[in-house]
Amino acid sequence: SPRGAMRVLCLHAARQTGEVFRSRIEALEKRLVKEFGAEVVFLDGPVSLERREGESESRSWLPLDARVRSFLDEEVGREPAYDCVVGLSAGAAAALYVARTGRTRAAIAASPPAVGADDSRDDWRDDWRHGEAAKVLLVVGRNDACVSMEESRRAVRSAVGESYEEYAHDKGHALPTGSRDLERYCEFVREALRVSEALEDEIVSLSAIFEGDFSHEGRVFRVALSREGAAAKYSRPLALVA
């Protein structure tokens, strides 16, 4: 929703629900609402896990198979679009999938496991991307006993390559919400949306100039340069990379 209220999708860790995650990052939700006037949506994962004693419901995003990806595609494909996705652990792995598809503009992924990062199956990486990958902030804990910092780095590199930012904290397997943490998240989102909106303005301008001869995919702009000849009309793409 580039010109409307910012929308943020939050994806919980395994053995949680959207409501549990919401209670744990309430400070982040409040900050996003205050800072950006954001609409923050907490989604339940489609994978149902066997309940442990004391659990009312237990959901996850893993395995990140075709069913889960289809579930995510349907959610992020709706209008108005999500501007940012936030995830912890299994939810962070799902957030990286959304980031790779290019259907959001920013992603905050906390302690993602390297699920599929070393997997050669075609369905792990192929046919994901619909546009330029979102800007990613990787959040890692120096004292995380569940997922190491290096494993999380492998996960984000597998999804979006080397172009990502990293924020390290001294806590464990968590998305911390102290004042310093919140300031870093908001700084990242603010900059990611600023760059994205500048790109959108450029797209509008080029569309007006070249009309039907202009198309784009992410940050690659294509203009068909045509010339009428005696035999046939032909065109060649001119790629302009922002």
SULKAJO-V115177 format. One record per residue. N is the residue number from 0. RES is the residue in three letters. SS is DSSP state (H for helix, E for strand, L for the rest). PHI is phi in whole degrees, -180 to 180 (none if undefined). Layout:
n & res & ss & phi
N & RES & SS & PHI
N & RES & SS & PHI
This chain:
n & res & ss & phi
0 & SER & L & none
1 & PRO & L & -57
2 & ARG & L & -107
3 & GLY & L & -109
4 & ALA & L & -65
5 & MET & L & -67
6 & ARG & E & -117
7 & VAL & E & -126
8 & LEU & E & -104
9 & CYS & E & -114
10 & LEU & E & -121
11 & HIS & L & -75
12 & ALA & L & -78
13 & ALA & L & -64
14 & ARG & L & 66
15 & GLN & E & -129
16 & THR & L & -135
17 & GLY & H & -59
18 & GLU & H & -68
19 & VAL & H & -64
20 & PHE & H & -61
21 & ARG & H & -60
22 & SER & H & -66
23 & ARG & H & -88
24 & ILE & L & -122
25 & GLU & H & -57
26 & ALA & H & -63
27 & LEU & H & -69
28 & GLU & H & -59
29 & LYS & H & -62
30 & ARG & H & -68
31 & LEU & H & -65
32 & VAL & H & -67
33 & LYS & H & -67
34 & GLU & H & -77
35 & PHE & H & -121
36 & GLY & L & 63
37 & ALA & L & -76
38 & GLU & E & -97
39 & VAL & E & -111
40 & VAL & E & -113
41 & PHE & E & -109
42 & LEU & E & -105
43 & ASP & L & -87
44 & GLY & L & -64
45 & PRO & L & -81
46 & VAL & E & -94
47 & SER & E & -93
48 & LEU & L & -103
49 & GLU & L & -64
50 & ARG & L & -73
51 & ARG & L & -94
52 & GLU & L & -59
53 & GLY & L & 93
54 & GLU & L & -90
55 & SER & L & -86
56 & GLU & L & -158
57 & SER & L & -139
58 & ARG & E & -126
59 & SER & E & -154
60 & TRP & L & -113
61 & LEU & L & -115
62 & PRO & L & -71
63 & LEU & L & -84
64 & ASP & L & -91
65 & ALA & H & -60
66 & ARG & H & -66
67 & VAL & H & -69
68 & ARG & H & -64
69 & SER & H & -64
70 & PHE & H & -61
71 & LEU & H & -67
72 & ASP & H & -58
73 & GLU & H & -65
74 & GLU & H & -68
75 & VAL & H & -80
76 & GLY & L & -84
77 & ARG & L & -78
78 & GLU & L & -107
79 & PRO & L & -71
80 & ALA & L & -72
81 & TYR & L & -85
82 & ASP & L & -89
83 & CYS & E & -148
84 & VAL & E & -126
85 & VAL & E & -124
86 & GLY & E & -145
87 & LEU & E & -122
88 & SER & L & 57
89 & ALA & H & -58
90 & GLY & H & -66
91 & ALA & H & -70
92 & ALA & H & -61
93 & ALA & H & -66
94 & ALA & H & -63
95 & LEU & H & -67
96 & TYR & H & -61
97 & VAL & H & -61
98 & ALA & H & -61
99 & ARG & H & -66
100 & THR & H & -68
101 & GLY & L & 80
102 & ARG & L & -92
103 & THR & L & -141
104 & ARG & L & -103
105 & ALA & E & -147
106 & ALA & E & -142
107 & ILE & E & -113
108 & ALA & E & -115
109 & ALA & E & -102
110 & SER & L & 51
111 & PRO & L & -72
112 & PRO & L & -76
113 & ALA & L & -84
114 & VAL & L & -68
115 & GLY & L & 82
116 & ALA & L & -62
117 & ASP & L & -110
118 & ASP & L & -94
119 & SER & L & -90
120 & ARG & L & -60
121 & ASP & H & -61
122 & ASP & H & -76
123 & TRP & H & -78
124 & ARG & H & -117
125 & ASP & L & -74
126 & ASP & L & 61
127 & TRP & L & -89
128 & ARG & L & -80
129 & HIS & L & -113
130 & GLY & L & -171
131 & GLU & L & -64
132 & ALA & L & -61
133 & ALA & L & -69
134 & LYS & E & -67
135 & VAL & E & -123
136 & LEU & E & -109
137 & LEU & E & -89
138 & VAL & E & -109
139 & VAL & E & -130
140 & GLY & E & -104
141 & ARG & L & -66
142 & ASN & L & -113
143 & ASP & L & -77
144 & ALA & L & -90
145 & CYS & L & -96
146 & VAL & L & -133
147 & SER & L & -70
148 & MET & H & -60
149 & GLU & H & -69
150 & GLU & H & -63
151 & SER & H & -64
152 & ARG & H & -65
153 & ARG & H & -62
154 & ALA & H & -62
155 & VAL & H & -72
156 & ARG & H & -66
157 & SER & H & -64
158 & ALA & H & -83
159 & VAL & H & -128
160 & GLY & L & 85
161 & GLU & L & -86
162 & SER & L & -88
163 & TYR & L & -154
164 & GLU & E & -107
165 & GLU & E & -129
166 & TYR & E & -129
167 & ALA & E & -107
168 & HIS & E & -128
169 & ASP & L & -96
170 & LYS & L & -90
171 & GLY & L & -97
172 & HIS & L & -84
173 & ALA & L & -161
174 & LEU & L & -109
175 & PRO & L & -68
176 & THR & L & -131
177 & GLY & L & -73
178 & SER & H & -61
179 & ARG & H & -66
180 & ASP & H & -63
181 & LEU & H & -62
182 & GLU & H & -64
183 & ARG & H & -67
184 & TYR & H & -62
185 & CYS & H & -67
186 & GLU & H & -60
187 & PHE & H & -63
188 & VAL & H & -63
189 & ARG & H & -57
190 & GLU & H & -70
191 & ALA & H & -62
192 & LEU & H & -72
193 & ARG & H & -64
194 & VAL & H & -64
195 & SER & H & -64
196 & GLU & H & -69
197 & ALA & H & -64
198 & LEU & H & -65
199 & GLU & H & -64
200 & ASP & H & -63
201 & GLU & H & -66
202 & ILE & H & -62
203 & VAL & H & -60
204 & SER & H & -64
205 & LEU & H & -67
206 & SER & H & -62
207 & ALA & H & -69
208 & ILE & H & -73
209 & PHE & H & -100
210 & GLU & H & 49
211 & GLY & H & -69
212 & ASP & H & -87
213 & PHE & E & -108
214 & SER & E & -146
215 & HIS & E & -151
216 & GLU & E & -140
217 & GLY & L & 65
218 & ARG & L & -97
219 & VAL & E & -102
220 & PHE & E & -103
221 & ARG & E & -125
222 & VAL & E & -122
223 & ALA & E & -82
224 & LEU & E & -97
225 & SER & E & -109
226 & ARG & E & -142
227 & GLU & E & -80
228 & GLY & L & -125
229 & ALA & L & -66
230 & ALA & L & -88
231 & ALA & L & -163
232 & LYS & E & -96
233 & TYR & E & -136
234 & SER & E & -142
235 & ARG & E & -127
236 & PRO & E & -76
237 & LEU & E & -109
238 & ALA & E & -92
239 & LEU & E & -114
240 & VAL & E & -104
241 & ALA & L & -81
